[in-house]
Amino acid sequence: MKKRFLAAALVLCMTAGLGACGGTEETNTEPEEIQVFIAASLNTVMTELAEKYKEEHPEVKIVYNADSSGTLLTQIEEGYACDIFFSASQKQMDQLEQDGLIVEGTRRNVVNNQVVLLTLKDSETKVTGLNNLQEAKSIALAGGSVPVGKYTRQALVNMGILPQAEDVSKITTQEVSEGLGGVEISEQDNVSKALTAVTEGACEVGTTYYSDTYGYEDKVKILETVGYDLTGDVIYPICRVKNQEADKAQEEAAQDFLEYVLSDEAKEVFENYYFDTNVELSLIHI
């Protein structure tokens, strides 16, 4: 996914006092392309934000790479060209900052989310919440390196269902299964796949984010909205990434889009998709 530089032929002409082009020559300008890496749970809301932004900035092309925050972090560390990273967890952002890959002064908190346990509307599951999750026939659960998988593990640890661990993200899916009495667990690569496993009936229950239920209200039933006292805050931070392949125009476009994501207009869109925007939009220091 290395950034491809596009050559653009630009013919400029000006008339005195009008700043307009005359003659028959046409201007051929390629849009400025920025690479935005987003957590999978942001895909729907960020698609709408990109469409709204494009209305005012047709000269900018936003290219999304949506996956688990852990996968995206690995790709950035491996040298994938990235202008903006929007993570579903502070852990991956902290690592990126430790790696020295964040553009100084651009890290911000944007939204909060909440983990939910869900099933299909017509499900006859005996599960009513995490406290009797062991009664499920099958569970869709993201891996520990995926934020929603980490938050789910943290909740189960805080409930005493799983043993304490120095780093809950390292609790394997097999260990979760054993802690739940051997229940079948289907490990998923990201939160979107966990949602799909439930909505398509492959798994009886699963954990996703509340925002992921947007558009599926008639199909899924939320069994439990897991409290922050069990998971901790589910904060989504954003930053600009040091992209050695970006020129000044690309850097400026990335900064402008980041500021748009933090704007009041974007805040309303996030709220429409069930995100909590009551978050301190301040610098984070580790």
Secondary structure, DSSP 8 states (H G I E B T S, - for coil): ---------------TTT----SS-------EEEEEEEEGGGHHHHHHHHHHHHHH-TTEEEEEEEE-HHHHHHHHHTT---SEEE-SSHHHHHHHHHTT-B-TT--EEEEEE-EEEEEETT------SGGGGGG-SEEEEE-TTSHHHHHHHHHHHHTTSS---SSGGG--HHHHHHHTTS-EEEEESSHHHHHHHHHTTSSSEEEEEGGGGTT-TTTEEEEEE--HHHH--EEEEEEEB--TT--HHHHHHHHHHHHHHTSHHHHHHHHHTT-B--S-------
